[in-house]
């Protein structure tokens, strides 16, 4: 299988349709795993790897891809399985998460499939590897486990949750008291990071674990007669989630007269150029790359200033548009 990266125009065709493409692959014999094609740059036979001293046990070394030095991670080891036995005949999947590029070693890839997010389900509580799974599905009557790559990467380079000194403004923090945010994400790591950042500003954080759950929460408030656009400072949603993705969730909000003006932030690990196109297509108000507490705090503070009638220094954030 050769280069997988498609043009932004081609890849945005699925946006808002609650569909995704998965690359299925094997780590050992038998069980099939997958990750979303949106985050894959290319797949290739394993290249020359340079060993570095004092590296994380799951990082086998680095390689060079188009002039970049890229860490190479044994994905099997990273989720608690045995390391890939025969590196010379294995494959690497080059991915981009949270504005960083890394390669994952797998035994071999299977194929790409196009699916509905409604067919992607959260892993059951009894799943043996659920700690590293974001969801599961079935293909040809076989179980496919979709790996939570953000969780894997957080084990190697722990994410930062603290906001840097000097970012928070006392005047804005005072205005944040009593304001609420709905955070929608299927990754426990992403929820932990974003929730910690939002609560450090003084916000009350409601959590839903996929787009369907998030929409149920919003519609539940509407049915109770609550003015959701007044209640919530913003909706912060991941893009890729079981049952309903963040793009469809945004589209559902825009189609509901009681939710159409809700401020929606797409909070995702996908690349910036791709997100720009998707923000425009589904009508999000802003996007941010994940695991950047300073950027999230700055966006929240600017939003608080906007609703409070204060002057905002810039209408454009380096990691988002609003």
SULKA-V999509 format. One record per residue. RES is the residue in one small letter. SS is DSSP state (2 for helix, 1 for strand, 0 for the rest). PHI is phi as a letter, one per 40 degrees, with the letter a starting at -180 (* if undefined). BURIAL is I if it has 16 or more other C-alpha atoms within 10 Angstrom, else O. Layout:
res=RES ss=SS phi=PHI burial=BURIAL
res=RES ss=SS phi=PHI burial=BURIAL
//
This chain:
res=x ss=0 phi=* burial=O
res=x ss=0 phi=c burial=O
res=x ss=0 phi=d burial=O
res=x ss=0 phi=b burial=I
res=x ss=0 phi=c burial=I
res=x ss=0 phi=b burial=O
res=x ss=0 phi=c burial=O
res=x ss=2 phi=d burial=O
res=x ss=2 phi=c burial=O
res=x ss=2 phi=c burial=O
res=x ss=2 phi=c burial=I
res=x ss=2 phi=c burial=I
res=x ss=2 phi=c burial=O
res=x ss=2 phi=c burial=I
res=x ss=0 phi=c burial=I
res=x ss=0 phi=g burial=I
res=x ss=0 phi=c burial=O
res=x ss=0 phi=f burial=I
res=x ss=1 phi=b burial=I
res=x ss=1 phi=a burial=I
res=x ss=1 phi=b burial=I
res=x ss=1 phi=b burial=I
res=x ss=1 phi=c burial=I
res=x ss=1 phi=c burial=I
res=x ss=1 phi=a burial=I
res=x ss=1 phi=b burial=I
res=x ss=0 phi=b burial=I
res=x ss=0 phi=b burial=I
res=x ss=0 phi=c burial=O
res=x ss=0 phi=h burial=O
res=x ss=0 phi=c burial=O
res=x ss=1 phi=b burial=I
res=x ss=1 phi=b burial=I
res=x ss=1 phi=a burial=I
res=x ss=1 phi=b burial=I
res=x ss=1 phi=c burial=I
res=x ss=2 phi=c burial=I
res=x ss=2 phi=d burial=I
res=x ss=2 phi=c burial=I
res=x ss=1 phi=b burial=I
res=x ss=1 phi=c burial=I
res=x ss=1 phi=a burial=I
res=x ss=1 phi=b burial=I
res=x ss=1 phi=a burial=I
res=x ss=1 phi=c burial=I
res=x ss=0 phi=c burial=I
res=x ss=0 phi=c burial=O
res=x ss=0 phi=c burial=O
res=x ss=0 phi=b burial=O
res=x ss=1 phi=c burial=O
res=x ss=0 phi=c burial=O
res=x ss=0 phi=b burial=O
res=x ss=0 phi=c burial=O
res=x ss=0 phi=f burial=O
res=x ss=0 phi=c burial=O
res=x ss=0 phi=c burial=O
res=x ss=0 phi=d burial=O
res=x ss=0 phi=c burial=I
res=x ss=1 phi=c burial=I
res=x ss=1 phi=c burial=I
res=x ss=1 phi=i burial=I
res=x ss=1 phi=b burial=I
res=x ss=1 phi=b burial=I
res=x ss=1 phi=b burial=O
res=x ss=1 phi=b burial=O
res=x ss=0 phi=f burial=O
res=x ss=0 phi=g burial=O
res=x ss=1 phi=c burial=O
res=x ss=1 phi=c burial=O
res=x ss=1 phi=b burial=I
res=x ss=1 phi=c burial=I
res=x ss=1 phi=b burial=I
res=x ss=1 phi=b burial=I
res=x ss=1 phi=c burial=I
res=x ss=2 phi=c burial=I
res=x ss=2 phi=c burial=I
res=x ss=2 phi=d burial=I
res=x ss=2 phi=c burial=I
res=x ss=0 phi=b burial=I
res=x ss=0 phi=g burial=O
res=x ss=0 phi=c burial=O
res=x ss=0 phi=c burial=O
res=x ss=0 phi=c burial=I
res=x ss=0 phi=c burial=I
res=x ss=0 phi=c burial=O
res=x ss=0 phi=b burial=O
res=x ss=2 phi=c burial=I
res=x ss=2 phi=c burial=O
res=x ss=2 phi=b burial=O
res=x ss=0 phi=c burial=I
res=x ss=1 phi=b burial=I
res=x ss=1 phi=b burial=I
res=x ss=1 phi=b burial=I
res=x ss=1 phi=c burial=I
res=x ss=1 phi=b burial=I
res=x ss=1 phi=b burial=I
res=x ss=1 phi=b burial=I
res=x ss=0 phi=f burial=I
res=x ss=0 phi=g burial=O
res=x ss=1 phi=b burial=O
res=x ss=1 phi=b burial=I
res=x ss=1 phi=a burial=I
res=x ss=1 phi=b burial=I
res=x ss=1 phi=b burial=I
res=x ss=1 phi=c burial=I
res=x ss=1 phi=b burial=I
res=x ss=0 phi=c burial=I
res=x ss=1 phi=a burial=I
res=x ss=1 phi=c burial=I
res=x ss=1 phi=b burial=O
res=x ss=1 phi=a burial=O
res=x ss=1 phi=b burial=I
res=x ss=1 phi=b burial=O
res=x ss=1 phi=b burial=O
res=x ss=1 phi=b burial=O
res=x ss=1 phi=c burial=I
res=x ss=2 phi=c burial=I
res=x ss=2 phi=c burial=O
res=x ss=2 phi=c burial=O
res=x ss=0 phi=b burial=I
res=x ss=1 phi=b burial=I
res=x ss=0 phi=c burial=I
res=x ss=0 phi=c burial=I
res=x ss=0 phi=c burial=O
res=x ss=0 phi=d burial=O
res=x ss=0 phi=c burial=O
res=x ss=0 phi=c burial=O
res=x ss=0 phi=c burial=O
res=x ss=0 phi=b burial=O
res=x ss=2 phi=d burial=I
res=x ss=2 phi=d burial=I
res=x ss=2 phi=b burial=I
res=x ss=1 phi=b burial=I
res=x ss=1 phi=c burial=I
res=x ss=1 phi=a burial=I
res=x ss=1 phi=b burial=I
res=x ss=1 phi=a burial=I
res=x ss=1 phi=b burial=O
res=x ss=1 phi=b burial=O
res=x ss=0 phi=f burial=O
res=x ss=0 phi=g burial=O
res=x ss=1 phi=b burial=O
res=x ss=1 phi=c burial=O
res=x ss=1 phi=b burial=I
res=x ss=1 phi=c burial=I
res=x ss=1 phi=c burial=I
res=x ss=1 phi=c burial=I
res=x ss=0 phi=c burial=I
res=x ss=2 phi=c burial=I
res=x ss=2 phi=c burial=I
res=x ss=2 phi=c burial=I
res=x ss=2 phi=c burial=I
res=x ss=2 phi=c burial=I
res=x ss=2 phi=c burial=O
res=x ss=2 phi=c burial=O
res=x ss=2 phi=c burial=O
res=x ss=0 phi=b burial=O
res=x ss=0 phi=d burial=O
res=x ss=0 phi=c burial=I
res=x ss=0 phi=c burial=I
res=x ss=0 phi=b burial=I
res=x ss=0 phi=c burial=O
res=x ss=0 phi=c burial=I
res=x ss=0 phi=c burial=O
res=x ss=0 phi=c burial=O
res=x ss=0 phi=g burial=O
res=x ss=0 phi=c burial=O
res=x ss=0 phi=c burial=I
res=x ss=0 phi=b burial=O
res=x ss=2 phi=d burial=O
res=x ss=2 phi=c burial=O
res=x ss=2 phi=c burial=I
res=x ss=2 phi=d burial=O
res=x ss=2 phi=c burial=O
res=x ss=2 phi=c burial=I
res=x ss=2 phi=c burial=I
res=x ss=0 phi=d burial=O
res=x ss=0 phi=g burial=O
res=x ss=0 phi=c burial=I
res=x ss=1 phi=b burial=I
res=x ss=1 phi=b burial=I
res=x ss=1 phi=b burial=I
res=x ss=1 phi=b burial=I
res=x ss=1 phi=b burial=I
res=x ss=0 phi=a burial=I
res=x ss=0 phi=c burial=I
res=x ss=0 phi=c burial=I
res=x ss=2 phi=c burial=O
res=x ss=2 phi=c burial=I
res=x ss=2 phi=c burial=I
res=x ss=2 phi=c burial=I
res=x ss=2 phi=d burial=O
res=x ss=2 phi=c burial=I
res=x ss=2 phi=c burial=I
res=x ss=2 phi=c burial=I
res=x ss=2 phi=c burial=I
res=x ss=2 phi=c burial=I
res=x ss=2 phi=c burial=I
res=x ss=2 phi=c burial=O
res=x ss=2 phi=c burial=I
res=x ss=0 phi=c burial=I
res=x ss=0 phi=h burial=I
res=x ss=0 phi=c burial=I
res=x ss=1 phi=c burial=I
res=x ss=1 phi=b burial=I
res=x ss=1 phi=c burial=O
res=x ss=1 phi=b burial=I
res=x ss=1 phi=b burial=I
res=x ss=0 phi=b burial=I
res=x ss=0 phi=a burial=I
res=x ss=2 phi=c burial=I
res=x ss=2 phi=c burial=I
res=x ss=2 phi=c burial=I
res=x ss=2 phi=c burial=I
res=x ss=2 phi=c burial=I
res=x ss=2 phi=c burial=O
res=x ss=2 phi=c burial=I
res=x ss=2 phi=c burial=I
res=x ss=2 phi=c burial=I
res=x ss=2 phi=c burial=O
res=x ss=2 phi=c burial=O
res=x ss=2 phi=d burial=O
res=x ss=2 phi=c burial=O
res=x ss=0 phi=c burial=O
res=x ss=0 phi=g burial=O
res=x ss=0 phi=c burial=O
res=x ss=0 phi=c burial=O
res=x ss=2 phi=c burial=I
res=x ss=2 phi=c burial=I
res=x ss=2 phi=c burial=O
res=x ss=2 phi=c burial=O
res=x ss=1 phi=b burial=I
res=x ss=1 phi=c burial=I
res=x ss=1 phi=a burial=I
res=x ss=1 phi=b burial=I
res=x ss=1 phi=b burial=I
res=x ss=1 phi=b burial=I
res=x ss=0 phi=c burial=I
res=x ss=0 phi=c burial=I
res=x ss=0 phi=c burial=I
res=x ss=0 phi=a burial=I
res=x ss=0 phi=c burial=I
res=x ss=0 phi=g burial=I
res=x ss=0 phi=a burial=I
res=x ss=0 phi=c burial=I
res=x ss=2 phi=c burial=I
res=x ss=2 phi=c burial=I
res=x ss=2 phi=c burial=I
res=x ss=2 phi=d burial=I
res=x ss=2 phi=c burial=I
res=x ss=2 phi=c burial=I
res=x ss=2 phi=c burial=I
res=x ss=2 phi=c burial=I
res=x ss=2 phi=c burial=I
res=x ss=0 phi=c burial=O
res=x ss=0 phi=b burial=O
res=x ss=0 phi=d burial=O
res=x ss=0 phi=c burial=I
res=x ss=0 phi=b burial=I
res=x ss=0 phi=c burial=I
res=x ss=0 phi=b burial=O
res=x ss=0 phi=c burial=I
res=x ss=0 phi=c burial=I
res=x ss=1 phi=b burial=I
res=x ss=1 phi=b burial=I
res=x ss=1 phi=c burial=I
res=x ss=1 phi=b burial=I
res=x ss=1 phi=a burial=I
res=x ss=0 phi=c burial=I
res=x ss=0 phi=c burial=I
res=x ss=0 phi=c burial=I
res=x ss=2 phi=c burial=I
res=x ss=2 phi=c burial=O
res=x ss=2 phi=c burial=O
res=x ss=2 phi=c burial=I
res=x ss=2 phi=d burial=I
res=x ss=2 phi=c burial=O
res=x ss=2 phi=c burial=I
res=x ss=2 phi=d burial=I
res=x ss=2 phi=c burial=O
res=x ss=2 phi=c burial=O
res=x ss=2 phi=c burial=I
res=x ss=0 phi=g burial=I
res=x ss=0 phi=c burial=I
res=x ss=0 phi=c burial=I
res=x ss=1 phi=a burial=I
res=x ss=1 phi=b burial=I
res=x ss=1 phi=b burial=I
res=x ss=1 phi=c burial=I
res=x ss=0 phi=c burial=I
res=x ss=0 phi=g burial=I
res=x ss=0 phi=b burial=I
res=x ss=2 phi=d burial=I
res=x ss=2 phi=c burial=I
res=x ss=2 phi=c burial=I
res=x ss=2 phi=c burial=I
res=x ss=2 phi=c burial=I
res=x ss=2 phi=c burial=I
res=x ss=2 phi=c burial=I
res=x ss=2 phi=c burial=I
res=x ss=2 phi=c burial=I
res=x ss=2 phi=c burial=I
res=x ss=2 phi=c burial=I
res=x ss=2 phi=c burial=I
res=x ss=2 phi=c burial=I
res=x ss=2 phi=c burial=O
res=x ss=2 phi=c burial=O
res=x ss=0 phi=c burial=O
res=x ss=0 phi=g burial=O
res=x ss=0 phi=c burial=O
res=x ss=0 phi=c burial=O
res=x ss=0 phi=b burial=O
res=x ss=0 phi=d burial=O
res=x ss=0 phi=a burial=O
res=x ss=0 phi=c burial=O
res=x ss=1 phi=b burial=O
res=x ss=1 phi=c burial=I
res=x ss=0 phi=c burial=O
res=x ss=0 phi=b burial=O
res=x ss=1 phi=a burial=I
res=x ss=1 phi=b burial=I
res=x ss=0 phi=a burial=I
//
